[in-house]
Amino acid sequence: MNEITGFRRNDGKVGIRNHVLVLPTVSCVNGVASRIGKAVPEAVAVTHGHGCGRGGPRDIEILFRILTGMMKNPNVGAVVLIGLGCEVSNVKNLAPMIADTGKPITILNVQEDGGSLKTAAKGIEAAKSYVAALGAQKRQPIAWEELLIAIECGGSDAMSGVTANVAMGAVSDWLVDRGATVMFGENTEMIGTAHVLARRAKDRKTGEEIEKMVDRAEVLTRDIMGELASLVISPGNMDGGMSSIAEKSMGCIVKGGTSVIHEVVDYGAVPARSGLVLQDGPGYDADSMSGFAASGAQLMFFSTGRGTPAGFPTVPVIKVASNSRVYRAMEDDIDVNAGLLVEGKSLGELREEMIERMVRVINGEPTKPEANDMGVFTFMTIHPPF
Amino acid sequence: MTNALTDTVLIINSKDNVGVALRDLKAGERVVAAGEERFPLLEDIPASHKVALKDIGEAEEIIKYGETVGVSTKEIKRGSWVHTHNLESRRWKK
């Protein structure tokens, strides 16, 4: 029983959730979004620390890509966009970027709509009416080809690359076989394995892009960390049995499975191809997940060995523990215990359970981070603020 | 399907010449992988560390995940612990 359902959007995309997103364009108006979120708990109100103060073209590109990507994400059915008025990512620049989705959007500006309280009141009214309208929308059958599923690992331990990431890799291969798009990223955690990934590339050009991406990540790591760069493989990693950076990275990239790699996708950009694709994005989980969401991911898997409860506001995140100890210690935060792989459960058996759980989640069952409201939204920047 | 014998070592890829200890293992204990009893351990192996699945010569590739994760710096007998004392990274040498 692998029938999956979702919500069809005007732009042809499908969501597996039907969220009303309340999004501030800039941190100065975070409080307005929070106020709306408190008054309309069915809506997803997010806050963030960005929107102004960074002038470099790359940072501005990322800012616009992530904010528009948040609104375009297929799990979002309607948007209440809260602007200030004088910020870089103001609504006049942002709103046209999502016009082609045909998504209902209410645009407010604190400087023009009477200040924070009156703007919040207008936003509350809009959010309530969207919640009612989306509540009437029915789920329809969808196909695996319509899904983008991202794979993340964070708060890893020595077993992450042995149990949880291997299990997620098996699910990833299953998804790719069914025509889904699977994305993983964390370029710093590919260091030492560029040749392995490049060998799996669809063509030579894609292979070269993979090599370049991992080289850049390595150079950047050395530039920033200097002599400490070797700590990318830390004494703790070594105590856990990792003997080389390549071994550590293999344990990381195994989470994407063994399929052909079709594309290197820039941070937060929308993939042009289906199958397995790589995000050229950071290893930091929260930033990485925002990139996936902006790329259009409707669902994520996230392995953890030390135990991070983090999810994403608009995207269900299935948490996978790498060991039974952390699963038991944080049972309310973790969906799947891959630690059972070392207690007699076979990989095939665990994979089937993960697929069943994934189908239920796609069809509406909340993941632990969703149930606990543990979504976090922040994103990568290159330069410090001015 | 649950394995009849509980595995003590995980072999991730059939090409691998090292397996991963699934708990702290003692010298003399027999390796059980994929439900099958194999060979005795020559030394203690801490949980999540690597054990040689076959005799490995000096300067041979250490294969895990079906890929090279380092090169042996000395001969490694089957059942031995494989780590930084007998494996050298090809990059980021410390």
HADDOCK unambig.tbl for C-alpha pairs under 7 A between the chains (distance, minus, plus):
assign (segid A and resid 158 and name CA) (segid B and resid 48 and name CA) 6.15 0.50 0.50
assign (segid A and resid 159 and name CA) (segid B and resid 48 and name CA) 6.30 0.50 0.50
assign (segid A and resid 230 and name CA) (segid B and resid 92 and name CA) 6.70 0.50 0.50
assign (segid A and resid 240 and name CA) (segid B and resid 48 and name CA) 6.20 0.50 0.50
assign (segid A and resid 240 and name CA) (segid B and resid 49 and name CA) 6.63 0.50 0.50
assign (segid A and resid 241 and name CA) (segid B and resid 48 and name CA) 5.73 0.50 0.50
assign (segid A and resid 241 and name CA) (segid B and resid 49 and name CA) 4.15 0.50 0.50
assign (segid A and resid 241 and name CA) (segid B and resid 50 and name CA) 6.77 0.50 0.50
assign (segid A and resid 241 and name CA) (segid B and resid 83 and name CA) 6.90 0.50 0.50
assign (segid A and resid 243 and name CA) (segid B and resid 83 and name CA) 5.38 0.50 0.50
assign (segid A and resid 243 and name CA) (segid B and resid 84 and name CA) 5.29 0.50 0.50
assign (segid A and resid 244 and name CA) (segid B and resid 69 and name CA) 6.57 0.50 0.50
assign (segid A and resid 244 and name CA) (segid B and resid 70 and name CA) 6.74 0.50 0.50
assign (segid A and resid 244 and name CA) (segid B and resid 89 and name CA) 5.19 0.50 0.50
assign (segid A and resid 246 and name CA) (segid B and resid 69 and name CA) 5.21 0.50 0.50
assign (segid A and resid 247 and name CA) (segid B and resid 69 and name CA) 4.85 0.50 0.50
assign (segid A and resid 250 and name CA) (segid B and resid 65 and name CA) 6.89 0.50 0.50
assign (segid A and resid 342 and name CA) (segid B and resid 7 and name CA) 7.00 0.50 0.50
assign (segid A and resid 342 and name CA) (segid B and resid 22 and name CA) 5.72 0.50 0.50
assign (segid A and resid 343 and name CA) (segid B and resid 6 and name CA) 6.80 0.50 0.50
assign (segid A and resid 344 and name CA) (segid B and resid 2 and name CA) 5.75 0.50 0.50
assign (segid A and resid 344 and name CA) (segid B and resid 3 and name CA) 5.75 0.50 0.50
assign (segid A and resid 344 and name CA) (segid B and resid 6 and name CA) 5.36 0.50 0.50
assign (segid A and resid 344 and name CA) (segid B and resid 7 and name CA) 6.49 0.50 0.50
assign (segid A and resid 345 and name CA) (segid B and resid 2 and name CA) 5.48 0.50 0.50
assign (segid A and resid 346 and name CA) (segid B and resid 1 and name CA) 6.73 0.50 0.50
assign (segid A and resid 346 and name CA) (segid B and resid 2 and name CA) 6.38 0.50 0.50
assign (segid A and resid 349 and name CA) (segid B and resid 1 and name CA) 6.83 0.50 0.50
